[in-house]
Amino acid sequence: MEVPPRMDTDELGSKGRCPVPCPVFPGTPVPALLLKYDIETLVQPTPQQVEAYELYLHLPELRRLWRARDFPSWENESVVRPALHSLELVFRVISGVLCDTRPYIDRDEWLRRLESLANLQLEVLACIVEGDEGAPTSNLSNCCSSVGTESVVWHKSGSKPIVSRLSKESLLPRLAAWRTAQSVSFRLHFAIEGQMARAPFTLGLGEPNLAAKPVLEYDKICTPLEVYACRQVMSGHPEDHTLSTVHQIMEAWLEVASGLLQNVERMVKAGDIGLAAKNCWIIERVWKLLISTMDLLQIMDPDDFMRLKEELAISQDETAVSTEHIGGGAYCLRSTKLRQISKGCKDLRHLVPKVVGVEADPKGGPRLLEAVMDLLHSHGMQTHITPPFRRPLAYHSSTIHLLQAFQAVEAAVRQFYFSYQQLVIAVMGSGEYKATAQAEISAADALSQIYFEPPYFPSLDGAKTFLGSYWHNNPELEEGAIMRQLMLEKTTRDALTGDSSKASSDSNKTDAVEEQIQKTSGSMRKTPGSLQKKQSYATLAFMYQGAMGA
């Protein structure tokens, strides 16, 4: 790993920490010392921290499983395999919670959150495999002679019994046999049945499979036993298994996001805008799933976790963190894949010119901005282009869908880091979040710089800003007309219900508003005609050319 250039700690003194206004949220001060450092350099942990993080999570072994290519003809293998691994890891946490002998844990809340997380994972997985006809599956059989521990039989009325293959290695079918896990496994089976309805196959984990669809070769693809072997358990640390498994789930979905980002770039270059938009929306869901995954850490027992935290050196003391690197409050930034995916989502902005079909002006002109405004105002339909947009560009509505997905991914990335910042405060306390004498760059500084960055897509941001200005200055629209109509209807209803006093008061208010409107209209008629016309959207865009480039 390339080590970033060393920061001069003398430059990080108190004189350089004067806050300056944040460019995104004007009321939020950002330390001035951070403005001159590149964000990737700022959040870079030490190589020792990265190596310890990966060894703790068994990432070398997991990456070997994620990147295995046992089915060369299956395009989705690289994204489906880690998604299935994350599902198995959730089953493992469920079994761990049920087997936990500590009397003081909130077992019910753990199970509720884990069940919710499994549902989110199944939803994203179903979106990924929707229409995937190349997955390795096995067809159902009508022969009952093969019924055994690996099969489950169900019978449709008026038809022969159906034998469906059941995974031998997955933990979910085993949980169904546990008395304490029957209700959870029952709901998960029906969640699989419902979420996989859009997929051409089912998973074969004990779900009913009422549609008699082919069953995925789950054990060959997921290899649950090998996933279980990558388990971190330290004696005397009951929260160790939870902490490591939650981060393994996060890493698995980051591997999924990596494959989806590659798909988006490939599809945009191939001109398949609709499919690229679908993959972008899935990436947004992955980021939101990561938020739900990390929120599991809020239920850990505080005392048990603090003890584990000390022995894992997740802290900001001088023995664990050098003066030029971030502290333990930004523990997630020790993940190489998380930093790579964050940068990859930001780099989606380089695809905007290709998507819109207009090259960015190297001199900073508004060429790309104007093209995006044309696209948004015409709804992507060439036949709907109206003045002041007269350029006949051949767009499609899916282009707008992709641009919207780009900005949705940006919002999800910012939400993740903001949520993680609040998680650090809730789990570790605000002291872990702030800077110390040994670590001038605090977790707060590192994380806030990520979600306070300027917009990833300035052309899209500027286009929407001016689109709002266009409609605000449109003379055909009357500002507040809908709200006044609602108030008038409310007054009418009050009058009909017999509430005369209230209706009279509202009527007087309505008459006063209408009288004020008439006075305003009369004064407008007395002014010259040139002043009555509102400034057009094209004029606003022209004024903006010098202030903002593509």
Summary of the structure (lengths in Angstrom):
residues: 550
radius of gyration: 28.8
end to end distance: 33.7
largest distance: 93.8
contacts: 1652
relative contact order: 0.10
helix: 61%
strand: 4%
